[in-house]
Amino acid sequence: MSTYLDTVDDATDLTAAGSAADPAIGLRAVAGLRKLVEQLESLQVRNARARGWAWQAIADALGVTRQAVHQKHAHRIRD
């Protein structure tokens, strides 16, 4: 998928940039990492639902409430 980082090196570069002394670089890295985490969460929630996981089990794994994970992801997934 074109919205995902192409290589692990890209994720490593973002992580390294997050500790840059220049706030412009560091904050761009934070935004990039946040986007990556959101994409990874969405991917794994779809994966879990496809494997029959209940919303509560997904919520427990993510450390959030069932309502929070359902509200965030249910509209993106066809059960």
C-alpha positions in Angstrom: 0.0 0.0 0.0 1.4 3.4 -1.0 0.4 5.0 2.3 2.7 2.8 4.3 6.3 3.4 4.8 8.2 1.5 2.1 11.0 0.1 4.3 12.0 -0.4 7.9 14.8 2.1 7.2 12.1 4.8 6.7 10.7 4.0 10.2 14.2 4.0 11.6 14.9 7.4 10.0 11.7 8.8 11.5 12.7 7.5 14.9 16.2 9.0 14.6 14.8 12.3 13.4 12.5 12.4 16.4 15.5 13.2 18.6 16.9 15.9 16.3 18.0 19.2 17.9 16.1 21.1 15.3 12.4 21.2 16.4 11.2 21.5 12.8 12.8 18.1 12.0 11.7 16.6 15.3 8.1 17.7 15.0 7.8 16.4 11.4 9.2 13.1 12.6 6.6 13.0 15.4 3.8 13.7 12.9 5.2 10.9 10.6 5.4 8.4 13.5 1.9 9.3 14.6 0.6 8.6 11.1 2.6 5.3 11.0 1.1 4.2 14.4 -2.4 5.0 13.2 -1.9 3.0 10.0 -0.4 0.1 11.9 -3.3 0.1 14.5 -5.9 0.1 11.7 -4.1 -2.7 9.9 -3.9 -4.9 13.1 -7.5 -4.2 14.2 -8.7 -5.3 10.7 -6.4 -8.4 11.0 -7.8 -9.2 14.5 -11.4 -8.8 13.4 -10.8 -11.0 10.3 -9.5 -13.6 12.7 -12.6 -13.5 14.8 -11.4 -11.3 17.7 -14.1 -9.6 19.7 -13.9 -5.8 20.1 -13.2 -6.3 23.8 -10.2 -8.5 23.2 -8.8 -5.8 20.7 -9.5 -3.1 23.3 -7.7 -5.0 26.0 -4.7 -5.5 23.8 -4.6 -1.8 22.9 -5.2 -0.7 26.5 -8.4 1.2 25.7 -12.1 0.7 26.2 -14.2 -1.5 23.9 -16.3 1.6 23.1 -13.2 3.6 22.0 -11.8 1.0 19.7 -15.3 0.2 18.2 -16.0 3.9 17.6 -12.6 4.5 16.0 -12.5 1.4 13.7 -16.0 -0.1 13.2 -17.0 2.1 10.3 -13.8 1.0 8.4 -14.4 -2.7 8.8 -17.1 -4.9 7.3 -17.8 -7.8 9.7 
